[in-house]
């Protein structure tokens, strides 16, 4: 049920480090200046370890960001591909539609011309 992530691990590590340092100070048979230098050294070590863990977190986050950018770039590329494919198909449909309209106009014009010729020949027969 508990989550095992870096943040809680770091917190427990630092708490254990603090408790260990406190116990060490209480039971150390050293002089005050030696104890202070040991405390300073322990604090410095804890600071360095915390900085290393923080850097690991930053590196991991940057890795996730890069991975997200890569995935997003792939989706953008796919989107462009689909857009271009759709645009190409749309252009083909428009051209087919223009051709169909032109064919119909040609047929109507041919029918009109045939009608005019038939009328002209019929009127010429009746006059002659």
N, C-alpha and C positions, 0 to 999 in steps of 0.2 A: 504494500500500500504506500510505503514511503518512496519518494522519488530520490534517485541517486544521481544528483547533478553536481557540477563543479562548484556552485555557490554554497550549497550546504556542506560539501566536503571541505571547502576552504574555511568556512566558519568553524567547523569542528576541529580542524587542524589548528587554527589560531587559538581557539579556546584551550585545547590540550597543551599548546605551546606556552600559553600564559600560566596555566595551572602548574605545568612542569617547572617553569621558571620560579614561580612562587614557592613551591615545595623545595626546590633547590636552594633558594635563598634562606629559607627557614632552617634547613638542616645542614647547610654548608659550614664546614669548619674553617672558613676563610676569613680574612680580615675585611673590613668595610671597603677599602679601596679595591681589593681583589674582587669582591662581590659586585661592586659597581661596574668594574671593567667587564666581568662576566655577563652582567645584565645588559650592558651596552652591546657587547658582542652578540648576545642572544637576540636583542632587539634588531640589530643590524641584519642578522641571519633571517629573522622573521620578515623584515622589510624586503630583503632580496628575494626570498621565496614568494612573498605576496606579489612582488613586481613580476616575477617569472610566471606565476599563475595568471596574473592579469594580462601579460603579453600573450600567453597561450590562448586566453579567451578572445583577445583582439584578433589574433591570427585565425582562429576558428571562425569568428564572425566574418572576417574578410573573405575567408574561403566560401562561406555560405552566400555572401554578397556576389562574389564572382560566379558561383554556380547559378544563382538566381538570374544574373545578367545573361549568362549563356542560354539558359532555358527561355528567358524572355526573348532573346534575339532569335532563337529558333522559331518561336511562335510568330514573331514579326515577319520572319522570312516566309513562313507558311502562309500567313495572311496575305502578304504581297503576291505570292504565287497564285493563291485562290482568286485574288482580285484581278490579276492579269488574265487568268484563264476565263473568268466570268466576263471580263471586258472583251476578250477576243471572241467569245461565243456571242455576246450581245452584238458586236460589230458584224459577225456573220449573219445573224438573224436580220439585222437592219438591211444588209445588202440583199439578202434573199427577198425581203419585203419590197425593197425598191424594184428588184427585177420582176417580181410578181405584179406590182402596180404597173410597171412599164409594159409588160406583156398584155395586161388587161386594156391599157390605153391603146396599144397597137391593134388589138382585136376590135375594140369599139370604133377606132378610126377606120379600119378596114371595112367594118359593117356600114359605117356612114358613107364611105366612098362607094361601096357596092350599091347602097340604096340610091345614091345620087346618080350613078350610072344607069341603074335600072329605071329610075324616073326619067332620065334624059332619053333613054332608048324608047321607052313607052310613049313619051310625048312626041318623039320624032316619028314613031309609027302612026300615031293618031293624026298627025298633021299631014303625013305623006301619003 
